[in-house]
Amino acid sequence: MRRFLLASAFAALAAPAMAQSLTFAINNLGAETWWPQDISANKYITSNIGDPLVRLASPYALEPALVKEWTSAPDGLSFTFTLRDDVLFHDGSKLTAEDVLFSYAPANVEKFVGFTGIKGGNITALEAHGNTVVMRLGKPVPGIRDNYFVRASIWPKAYVEKVGIEGFNKHPVGAGPFRFVEHVKGQYVKLAAWEKYYGDVPKLKEVTFRIVPEPATRLAMLRTGEADITYNEVGASTGELKKYGFRGQAYGQPFQAALIFNSLLTLDRQPGRFDDVRVRKALIMAVDRKVIADAVYFGAAVPAALPVVATSMPYYDPKYKPMATDVAGAKKLLAEAGHPDGLSFDFMAGTNNKDLAVLLVSFWQRAGIKANLNLVDPVTLSRAWWQRTVPGDQVMLVGGLANGMASAVYLNSKSGVAMYAGAKIDTVYNEGAAVVDPALQEAWLRDKLLPVMEAEYPYAPVLEYQEGVLGFGPKVKSWTRFDLHSFGLQWLEPK
């Protein structure tokens, strides 16, 4: 026995200590405030400090988070959530139905950024019955579970009311796997593992999100050891990770780089050349997207086929294939559309997509298409798209999710992120919005939406890929499971 105890002691001494703290270099955190919630920019903080009712996990699947179970009415107008009874907020208070009612209260939801489907008075009632919450809607919301319930964290009502929004932004408190430690605006946010977390307890003790806007700088930090994990846009950084021998992990939901047409973003538009679907298709047919995917994305992207639904989705109909490269065919389409001598237009792209944009311009030239490229920072481009401030008949290169029903919002002319506005497409969108059963939604996407996307081609998807690539330094052992909206740091295993 003594010999066994000694051997065990020596083994423990010899075992390398697990990394307690890691630095995560990330591109931005938006306004760096945690209330109101932002559906995209600040989610990496809010969704680790706070947990949602339902989680979108990798691989793509919904699973309970703060709830034991949930059900929905056949008409999609009510949802019932039964809460767990073992959830503690970081201030030690217990999760109750009142906290859910508070977090989803219309007055609060209206302030959240991007939660369009549950704004505008669509939440008509919130009821608490013990540990059960009932939400009632005025109209069905396509993809409400995987686009809203999984993104909205639940916050402690008593704490927020006690400290106010300003106090919450200085020191947020949630029920997620990590608790807030420190924030220096423009520089970093530090979080520590919540030891009383109800779910999988994090193996990592502390993480610092360091804000590093430039991809090249993030990769340099990985090389020098200043960062242990990097969040990278899919692109040149993918090749850089391979070049220097770092591991890369594709992360997130199906995503598309797409061409949207400024003149087609409003219903009250004047007739224009991009109204003709042949012109929109010609811009894709003229481009060798396989060459671009290999040159810019290092195998992490493939040519896209149709808008909204990625070819990787399980219900995608494979008969809808990506258009083949055909320069002569592109010229023929343009001629049939009244442009026998080619086309010229202003082309706006974000600096993060510079390489892709430059190659598109080069390929278009072979088909007599001249694009005058204007590179702007990604935030400026997004605002120009959402606020409809781009003048003239321009084409924009943007990115958007392609995960089916949740992405159908791009086809809703009333949405702030619409990529196309048209009466016929609105009709199709509204028909889909009335389909609430998940199995029927998939059938509608496959059998109803895809044929319309092929015929109408409202915007032009160029390439598809996952949202980003994580780069891992030597302190990271593995990270194979994710919450697709918040990374899911509780599943990261350090060395």
DAZI-V999162 format. One record per residue. RES is the residue in one letter. SS is DSSP state (2 for helix, 1 for strand, 0 for the rest). D_FIRST is the distance of its C-alpha to the first C-alpha in Angstrom with 2 decimals. Layout:
# DAZI-V999162
res: (RES | RES)
ss: (SS | SS)
d_first: (D_FIRST | D_FIRST)
This chain:
# DAZI-V999162
res: (M | R | R | F | L | L | A | S | A | F | A | A | L | A | A | P | A | M | A | Q | S | L | T | F | A | I | N | N | L | G | A | E | T | W | W | P | Q | D | I | S | A | N | K | Y | I | T | S | N | I | G | D | P | L | V | R | L | A | S | P | Y | A | L | E | P | A | L | V | K | E | W | T | S | A | P | D | G | L | S | F | T | F | T | L | R | D | D | V | L | F | H | D | G | S | K | L | T | A | E | D | V | L | F | S | Y | A | P | A | N | V | E | K | F | V | G | F | T | G | I | K | G | G | N | I | T | A | L | E | A | H | G | N | T | V | V | M | R | L | G | K | P | V | P | G | I | R | D | N | Y | F | V | R | A | S | I | W | P | K | A | Y | V | E | K | V | G | I | E | G | F | N | K | H | P | V | G | A | G | P | F | R | F | V | E | H | V | K | G | Q | Y | V | K | L | A | A | W | E | K | Y | Y | G | D | V | P | K | L | K | E | V | T | F | R | I | V | P | E | P | A | T | R | L | A | M | L | R | T | G | E | A | D | I | T | Y | N | E | V | G | A | S | T | G | E | L | K | K | Y | G | F | R | G | Q | A | Y | G | Q | P | F | Q | A | A | L | I | F | N | S | L | L | T | L | D | R | Q | P | G | R | F | D | D | V | R | V | R | K | A | L | I | M | A | V | D | R | K | V | I | A | D | A | V | Y | F | G | A | A | V | P | A | A | L | P | V | V | A | T | S | M | P | Y | Y | D | P | K | Y | K | P | M | A | T | D | V | A | G | A | K | K | L | L | A | E | A | G | H | P | D | G | L | S | F | D | F | M | A | G | T | N | N | K | D | L | A | V | L | L | V | S | F | W | Q | R | A | G | I | K | A | N | L | N | L | V | D | P | V | T | L | S | R | A | W | W | Q | R | T | V | P | G | D | Q | V | M | L | V | G | G | L | A | N | G | M | A | S | A | V | Y | L | N | S | K | S | G | V | A | M | Y | A | G | A | K | I | D | T | V | Y | N | E | G | A | A | V | V | D | P | A | L | Q | E | A | W | L | R | D | K | L | L | P | V | M | E | A | E | Y | P | Y | A | P | V | L | E | Y | Q | E | G | V | L | G | F | G | P | K | V | K | S | W | T | R | F | D | L | H | S | F | G | L | Q | W | L | E | P | K)
ss: (0 | 2 | 2 | 2 | 2 | 2 | 2 | 2 | 2 | 2 | 2 | 2 | 2 | 2 | 0 | 0 | 0 | 0 | 0 | 0 | 1 | 1 | 1 | 1 | 1 | 1 | 0 | 0 | 0 | 0 | 0 | 0 | 0 | 0 | 0 | 0 | 0 | 1 | 0 | 0 | 0 | 0 | 2 | 2 | 2 | 2 | 2 | 2 | 2 | 0 | 0 | 0 | 0 | 1 | 1 | 1 | 1 | 0 | 0 | 0 | 1 | 1 | 1 | 1 | 0 | 0 | 1 | 1 | 1 | 1 | 1 | 1 | 0 | 0 | 0 | 0 | 0 | 1 | 1 | 1 | 1 | 1 | 1 | 0 | 0 | 0 | 0 | 1 | 0 | 0 | 0 | 0 | 0 | 1 | 0 | 0 | 2 | 2 | 2 | 2 | 2 | 2 | 2 | 0 | 0 | 2 | 2 | 2 | 2 | 0 | 0 | 0 | 1 | 0 | 0 | 2 | 2 | 2 | 0 | 0 | 0 | 0 | 1 | 1 | 1 | 1 | 1 | 1 | 1 | 0 | 0 | 1 | 1 | 1 | 1 | 1 | 1 | 0 | 0 | 0 | 0 | 0 | 0 | 2 | 2 | 2 | 2 | 2 | 2 | 0 | 0 | 0 | 0 | 0 | 0 | 0 | 2 | 2 | 2 | 2 | 2 | 2 | 2 | 2 | 2 | 2 | 2 | 2 | 2 | 2 | 0 | 0 | 0 | 0 | 0 | 0 | 0 | 1 | 1 | 1 | 1 | 1 | 1 | 1 | 0 | 0 | 0 | 1 | 1 | 1 | 1 | 1 | 1 | 0 | 0 | 0 | 0 | 0 | 0 | 0 | 0 | 0 | 0 | 0 | 0 | 1 | 1 | 1 | 1 | 1 | 1 | 0 | 0 | 0 | 2 | 2 | 2 | 2 | 2 | 2 | 2 | 2 | 2 | 2 | 0 | 0 | 0 | 0 | 1 | 1 | 1 | 1 | 1 | 0 | 0 | 2 | 2 | 2 | 2 | 2 | 2 | 2 | 2 | 0 | 0 | 0 | 1 | 1 | 1 | 1 | 1 | 1 | 1 | 1 | 1 | 1 | 1 | 1 | 1 | 1 | 1 | 2 | 2 | 2 | 0 | 0 | 0 | 0 | 0 | 0 | 0 | 0 | 2 | 2 | 2 | 0 | 2 | 2 | 2 | 2 | 2 | 2 | 2 | 2 | 2 | 0 | 0 | 0 | 2 | 2 | 2 | 2 | 2 | 2 | 2 | 2 | 2 | 0 | 0 | 0 | 0 | 1 | 1 | 0 | 0 | 0 | 0 | 0 | 1 | 0 | 0 | 0 | 0 | 0 | 0 | 0 | 0 | 0 | 0 | 0 | 0 | 0 | 0 | 0 | 0 | 0 | 2 | 2 | 2 | 2 | 2 | 2 | 2 | 2 | 2 | 2 | 0 | 0 | 0 | 0 | 0 | 0 | 1 | 1 | 1 | 1 | 1 | 1 | 1 | 1 | 2 | 2 | 2 | 2 | 2 | 2 | 2 | 2 | 2 | 2 | 2 | 2 | 2 | 2 | 2 | 2 | 0 | 0 | 1 | 1 | 1 | 1 | 1 | 1 | 1 | 1 | 0 | 2 | 2 | 2 | 2 | 2 | 2 | 2 | 2 | 2 | 2 | 0 | 0 | 0 | 0 | 0 | 0 | 0 | 1 | 1 | 1 | 1 | 1 | 1 | 1 | 0 | 1 | 2 | 2 | 2 | 2 | 2 | 2 | 2 | 2 | 0 | 0 | 0 | 0 | 0 | 0 | 0 | 0 | 0 | 0 | 0 | 2 | 2 | 2 | 2 | 2 | 2 | 2 | 2 | 2 | 2 | 2 | 0 | 0 | 0 | 0 | 2 | 2 | 2 | 2 | 2 | 2 | 2 | 2 | 2 | 2 | 2 | 2 | 2 | 2 | 2 | 2 | 2 | 2 | 2 | 0 | 0 | 0 | 1 | 1 | 1 | 1 | 1 | 1 | 1 | 1 | 1 | 1 | 1 | 1 | 1 | 0 | 0 | 0 | 1 | 1 | 1 | 0 | 0 | 0 | 0 | 1 | 0 | 0 | 0 | 0 | 0 | 2 | 2 | 2 | 0 | 1 | 1 | 0)
d_first: (0.00 | 3.80 | 5.39 | 5.06 | 6.24 | 8.67 | 9.87 | 10.58 | 12.37 | 14.38 | 15.31 | 16.60 | 18.54 | 20.02 | 21.15 | 24.83 | 25.86 | 28.00 | 31.65 | 32.49 | 36.26 | 38.72 | 42.49 | 44.65 | 48.18 | 50.61 | 54.37 | 55.63 | 55.11 | 58.74 | 60.09 | 56.57 | 57.07 | 54.85 | 57.54 | 59.49 | 57.10 | 58.10 | 57.53 | 56.85 | 56.73 | 54.31 | 52.20 | 49.25 | 48.81 | 50.07 | 48.09 | 44.74 | 45.56 | 47.12 | 46.42 | 49.16 | 49.67 | 49.08 | 47.31 | 48.60 | 45.54 | 45.11 | 46.09 | 49.28 | 48.49 | 48.91 | 46.04 | 45.66 | 44.66 | 45.69 | 47.01 | 45.52 | 48.57 | 52.13 | 55.35 | 58.81 | 62.26 | 64.10 | 66.69 | 64.14 | 65.57 | 62.65 | 58.86 | 56.46 | 52.99 | 50.37 | 48.07 | 44.33 | 43.48 | 40.32 | 41.93 | 42.01 | 44.25 | 43.05 | 44.83 | 42.78 | 45.67 | 45.35 | 47.18 | 50.21 | 53.15 | 55.31 | 53.43 | 54.28 | 57.88 | 58.07 | 56.62 | 59.01 | 61.98 | 65.02 | 65.80 | 62.40 | 62.27 | 65.72 | 64.29 | 61.54 | 62.32 | 62.73 | 62.15 | 65.66 | 65.07 | 64.17 | 66.75 | 70.40 | 69.99 | 68.31 | 65.68 | 68.03 | 65.64 | 62.07 | 61.00 | 57.93 | 57.07 | 53.87 | 51.14 | 53.54 | 55.87 | 59.01 | 60.77 | 64.35 | 66.24 | 69.94 | 69.58 | 66.84 | 64.84 | 63.81 | 60.14 | 59.55 | 55.91 | 54.85 | 57.22 | 57.15 | 54.51 | 51.85 | 53.31 | 54.12 | 51.25 | 51.24 | 51.57 | 51.24 | 54.78 | 54.40 | 52.94 | 55.60 | 58.38 | 57.07 | 56.83 | 59.44 | 59.47 | 59.63 | 56.61 | 54.69 | 55.48 | 54.17 | 50.90 | 50.37 | 48.00 | 46.88 | 44.15 | 42.96 | 39.60 | 40.61 | 42.35 | 45.09 | 44.42 | 47.41 | 50.56 | 52.97 | 55.89 | 56.63 | 53.35 | 50.11 | 48.29 | 44.70 | 42.48 | 38.96 | 36.65 | 37.30 | 33.95 | 35.52 | 36.99 | 37.42 | 36.83 | 34.39 | 33.02 | 33.83 | 31.18 | 33.64 | 33.96 | 37.46 | 40.41 | 43.73 | 46.74 | 49.00 | 52.59 | 53.86 | 57.07 | 57.49 | 55.46 | 55.71 | 54.24 | 51.31 | 50.54 | 50.96 | 48.41 | 45.94 | 46.58 | 46.15 | 43.06 | 45.05 | 44.40 | 41.39 | 43.32 | 47.06 | 49.30 | 52.11 | 55.26 | 55.37 | 57.51 | 57.48 | 54.08 | 52.60 | 53.83 | 52.71 | 49.10 | 49.28 | 51.11 | 48.40 | 45.47 | 44.24 | 43.12 | 45.63 | 45.13 | 48.20 | 48.19 | 50.41 | 53.08 | 55.90 | 58.37 | 61.84 | 63.94 | 67.42 | 71.05 | 72.72 | 76.40 | 77.55 | 80.84 | 79.07 | 76.96 | 79.56 | 81.71 | 84.85 | 84.88 | 87.88 | 88.08 | 86.52 | 85.61 | 81.94 | 83.06 | 83.52 | 80.35 | 81.52 | 81.23 | 77.68 | 76.66 | 78.47 | 76.24 | 73.18 | 74.95 | 75.99 | 72.42 | 69.98 | 66.89 | 64.57 | 65.55 | 64.96 | 61.55 | 60.43 | 62.06 | 60.98 | 57.93 | 56.26 | 55.78 | 54.49 | 57.80 | 60.22 | 63.89 | 64.37 | 66.62 | 67.69 | 67.25 | 64.74 | 62.64 | 60.49 | 60.42 | 56.61 | 56.92 | 56.12 | 59.57 | 61.59 | 64.35 | 64.09 | 67.84 | 68.27 | 67.44 | 67.68 | 71.21 | 71.68 | 73.05 | 76.84 | 78.94 | 82.19 | 81.19 | 80.43 | 83.88 | 85.48 | 83.84 | 85.03 | 88.54 | 88.64 | 87.61 | 90.52 | 88.92 | 90.25 | 89.97 | 86.36 | 84.83 | 84.08 | 81.90 | 79.79 | 76.07 | 73.48 | 69.78 | 66.86 | 65.75 | 62.32 | 64.17 | 66.38 | 65.45 | 65.95 | 69.23 | 70.62 | 69.94 | 71.58 | 74.64 | 74.78 | 74.62 | 77.21 | 79.68 | 79.94 | 81.27 | 83.78 | 81.63 | 81.62 | 78.96 | 79.31 | 75.71 | 74.85 | 71.25 | 70.08 | 66.77 | 64.87 | 65.28 | 69.05 | 69.24 | 67.36 | 69.60 | 72.69 | 71.68 | 70.72 | 73.67 | 76.19 | 77.48 | 77.91 | 81.65 | 83.41 | 82.49 | 79.16 | 76.09 | 72.61 | 69.29 | 66.63 | 63.23 | 62.32 | 59.80 | 60.60 | 58.40 | 61.15 | 62.19 | 60.77 | 62.66 | 65.89 | 66.63 | 67.98 | 70.82 | 71.83 | 74.83 | 74.11 | 70.62 | 70.11 | 68.28 | 70.79 | 71.23 | 74.44 | 76.99 | 79.12 | 80.59 | 79.54 | 75.96 | 75.88 | 76.94 | 74.13 | 71.62 | 72.91 | 72.63 | 68.98 | 68.38 | 69.40 | 66.72 | 63.63 | 61.64 | 59.06 | 59.84 | 63.57 | 63.08 | 61.62 | 64.53 | 66.99 | 65.51 | 65.69 | 69.00 | 70.98 | 69.79 | 69.17 | 72.72 | 74.20 | 72.04 | 73.33 | 76.95 | 77.04 | 74.47 | 74.58 | 72.55 | 71.34 | 67.61 | 66.93 | 63.23 | 60.19 | 56.56 | 53.71 | 54.22 | 52.28 | 49.65 | 46.50 | 45.47 | 41.79 | 40.55 | 37.26 | 35.40 | 35.96 | 33.56 | 35.49 | 38.01 | 39.10 | 40.12 | 42.94 | 45.14 | 48.37 | 50.08 | 47.51 | 44.95 | 42.08 | 39.83 | 37.05 | 36.40 | 36.25 | 32.90 | 32.67 | 30.65)
